[in-house]
Amino acid sequence: MNQSGPQRAEESASFETNIERLGAIVSALERGDLSLEDSLRLFEEGILLSRASQQRLDTAERRIETLLSVNAQGDIRTAPFDVKP
């Protein structure tokens, strides 16, 4: 599989679209009715989607930290990003 083609597609799709597709891939793999080759193809697509989604989350986290880090005097400070389930 060409790494640059699918990877660019995942990176250009919205985060929500990637997560939705990732859910469909997981469901298809869990059914267990795919051939080995189809399973591997979907697994690879899922890995690319997962990485692209994690990169978007990391970018969003950095943006939030930057927005929260400017105090009243204009000084920049870092504040940890706390994710609560």
Backbone bond lengths (Angstrom), bond angles and torsions (degrees), N, CA, C in turn:
res aa  C-N    CA-C-N  psi(-1)  N-CA   C-N-CA  omega(-1)  CA-C   N-CA-C  phi
1 M - - - 1.454 - - 1.517 108.83 -
2 N 1.308 117.03 137.89 1.451 122.12 179.74 1.526 109.36 -74.88
3 Q 1.317 116.39 116.79 1.462 121.36 -174.89 1.525 112.50 -64.20
4 S 1.343 117.78 -37.49 1.458 118.55 -173.96 1.527 112.27 -73.81
5 G 1.325 119.87 -34.84 1.456 122.21 -179.29 1.506 113.70 -63.35
6 P 1.337 118.58 -63.15 1.462 120.02 -179.59 1.521 112.80 -62.95
7 Q 1.330 116.14 -36.57 1.454 118.24 -178.06 1.529 110.25 -63.51
8 R 1.319 117.76 -40.85 1.459 120.62 177.67 1.524 111.19 -64.06
9 A 1.315 117.40 -37.15 1.465 120.66 179.12 1.520 110.61 -63.33
10 E 1.338 117.67 -44.58 1.457 120.69 179.58 1.521 111.21 -65.73
11 E 1.321 116.81 -37.57 1.456 120.00 -178.40 1.518 111.91 -71.95
12 S 1.338 118.15 -27.90 1.457 120.21 -178.78 1.530 112.51 -86.94
13 A 1.326 118.02 -20.76 1.464 121.25 177.72 1.523 109.75 -74.41
14 S 1.323 116.15 158.53 1.465 119.41 179.27 1.528 110.09 -70.20
15 F 1.308 115.03 158.98 1.458 121.01 178.05 1.529 110.05 -57.15
16 E 1.328 115.65 -44.66 1.460 120.73 -178.44 1.529 111.78 -63.65
17 T 1.319 116.45 -40.05 1.463 120.78 177.52 1.520 110.48 -63.36
18 N 1.327 116.55 -43.44 1.463 120.51 178.75 1.529 111.71 -62.23
19 I 1.307 117.42 -42.11 1.467 121.21 -179.43 1.522 110.16 -67.18
20 E 1.322 116.63 -39.89 1.466 120.48 178.07 1.535 110.37 -62.41
21 R 1.327 116.26 -45.03 1.471 120.41 179.17 1.524 110.17 -65.42
22 L 1.312 117.25 -39.52 1.455 121.00 178.22 1.522 110.86 -60.77
23 G 1.326 117.21 -40.48 1.466 121.37 176.25 1.520 112.14 -62.40
24 A 1.332 116.20 -40.15 1.469 119.97 178.35 1.528 110.64 -65.99
25 I 1.317 116.84 -37.98 1.468 120.78 178.30 1.521 110.17 -64.42
26 V 1.323 116.42 -46.09 1.474 120.31 179.42 1.527 110.04 -59.21
27 S 1.327 117.10 -44.39 1.464 120.40 179.30 1.526 111.52 -60.80
28 A 1.329 116.06 -43.74 1.465 120.11 179.99 1.530 111.12 -64.15
29 L 1.310 117.10 -41.38 1.467 120.42 179.57 1.528 111.24 -68.43
30 E 1.329 117.03 -36.50 1.461 120.54 -179.85 1.525 112.46 -69.17
31 R 1.328 117.49 -27.35 1.469 119.61 177.59 1.523 110.62 -61.36
32 G 1.334 116.34 -36.29 1.454 120.08 176.68 1.514 115.09 78.39
33 D 1.324 118.13 14.03 1.460 119.90 -177.20 1.530 113.04 -103.31
34 L 1.318 117.73 11.73 1.455 121.76 -179.47 1.523 111.44 -92.68
35 S 1.310 114.78 154.59 1.465 118.89 173.87 1.529 108.81 -69.41
36 L 1.298 115.99 163.93 1.462 120.74 178.66 1.521 110.23 -58.56
37 E 1.321 116.51 -44.36 1.469 120.51 -178.48 1.526 111.37 -63.68
38 D 1.328 117.62 -43.63 1.467 120.65 177.75 1.528 110.89 -65.40
39 S 1.322 116.57 -39.20 1.465 120.45 177.83 1.523 110.89 -62.36
40 L 1.310 117.06 -43.71 1.467 120.66 179.25 1.525 111.34 -64.97
41 R 1.332 116.88 -40.38 1.459 121.00 178.88 1.532 110.43 -62.58
42 L 1.336 116.22 -45.47 1.464 119.88 178.74 1.526 111.70 -66.90
43 F 1.321 116.61 -38.47 1.466 120.27 178.65 1.529 109.94 -61.56
44 E 1.334 116.15 -44.53 1.466 120.03 178.83 1.530 111.13 -62.28
45 E 1.327 116.37 -43.06 1.461 119.98 177.38 1.529 110.27 -61.21
46 G 1.327 116.04 -41.68 1.458 120.49 179.32 1.522 112.57 -62.83
47 I 1.325 116.36 -39.87 1.468 120.23 177.84 1.523 110.19 -62.41
48 L 1.339 116.96 -44.22 1.463 120.51 178.49 1.528 111.48 -62.96
49 L 1.328 116.17 -41.77 1.464 120.27 177.54 1.522 111.46 -63.26
50 S 1.317 115.51 -42.72 1.462 120.91 179.72 1.525 111.34 -61.85
51 R 1.316 116.13 -44.91 1.470 120.25 -179.82 1.520 111.07 -65.56
52 A 1.332 117.15 -43.74 1.467 120.64 179.53 1.526 110.47 -63.35
53 S 1.327 116.94 -40.82 1.463 121.13 179.50 1.521 111.07 -66.92
54 Q 1.320 117.51 -41.22 1.466 120.94 178.70 1.519 110.56 -64.56
55 Q 1.324 116.60 -38.60 1.460 120.06 177.75 1.526 110.66 -63.11
56 R 1.335 116.69 -40.57 1.470 119.60 177.67 1.527 111.10 -65.14
57 L 1.324 117.25 -39.95 1.463 120.24 177.41 1.524 111.02 -64.18
58 D 1.332 116.89 -42.10 1.463 120.62 178.32 1.529 111.11 -61.30
59 T 1.333 116.51 -41.63 1.460 121.30 178.64 1.520 110.56 -64.17
60 A 1.331 116.49 -43.89 1.465 120.65 178.76 1.529 110.59 -62.70
61 E 1.331 116.71 -40.08 1.463 120.71 179.10 1.524 110.45 -62.40
62 R 1.323 117.20 -43.53 1.469 120.28 178.72 1.530 110.97 -63.72
63 R 1.329 116.85 -39.83 1.463 119.85 178.15 1.527 111.10 -63.42
64 I 1.331 116.77 -42.80 1.467 121.08 179.51 1.515 110.30 -64.19
65 E 1.341 116.49 -44.12 1.468 119.76 178.48 1.521 110.86 -60.26
66 T 1.324 117.01 -39.85 1.459 120.60 178.73 1.520 110.65 -65.29
67 L 1.325 117.21 -44.26 1.459 120.50 179.63 1.521 112.27 -63.84
68 L 1.312 116.78 -35.49 1.463 120.70 -178.77 1.519 112.71 -83.56
69 S 1.314 117.67 -8.81 1.456 120.04 -170.87 1.521 114.35 -91.98
70 V 1.315 120.31 -4.29 1.460 121.30 -179.74 1.529 108.38 -95.20
71 N 1.337 116.25 119.11 1.463 119.20 -179.60 1.531 110.22 -91.97
72 A 1.309 117.36 -175.43 1.462 122.36 -174.41 1.527 112.59 -60.57
73 Q 1.313 118.29 -30.33 1.459 121.66 -179.94 1.534 112.04 -85.53
74 G 1.309 116.61 0.04 1.450 120.09 -179.63 1.517 113.26 85.65
75 D 1.339 116.21 3.56 1.458 119.94 178.41 1.525 109.01 -75.67
76 I 1.293 115.41 142.50 1.458 120.04 178.85 1.516 109.47 -93.36
77 R 1.298 115.64 130.99 1.461 121.57 173.91 1.522 107.17 -136.76
78 T 1.291 116.86 154.91 1.463 119.20 178.87 1.517 109.64 -96.43
79 A 1.301 114.60 145.53 1.454 121.65 176.31 1.521 106.65 -129.30
80 P 1.317 117.48 129.83 1.470 118.23 -178.68 1.519 111.17 -63.95
81 F 1.305 113.62 149.04 1.466 121.35 178.24 1.518 106.89 -94.76
82 D 1.317 117.06 116.54 1.459 121.64 -176.51 1.517 109.09 -106.90
83 V 1.315 115.70 116.07 1.468 121.23 178.33 1.519 108.20 -98.02
84 K 1.323 115.43 121.31 1.459 119.73 178.25 1.516 108.54 -111.00
85 P 1.329 117.71 125.79 1.470 120.59 -179.41 1.501 112.83 -64.77
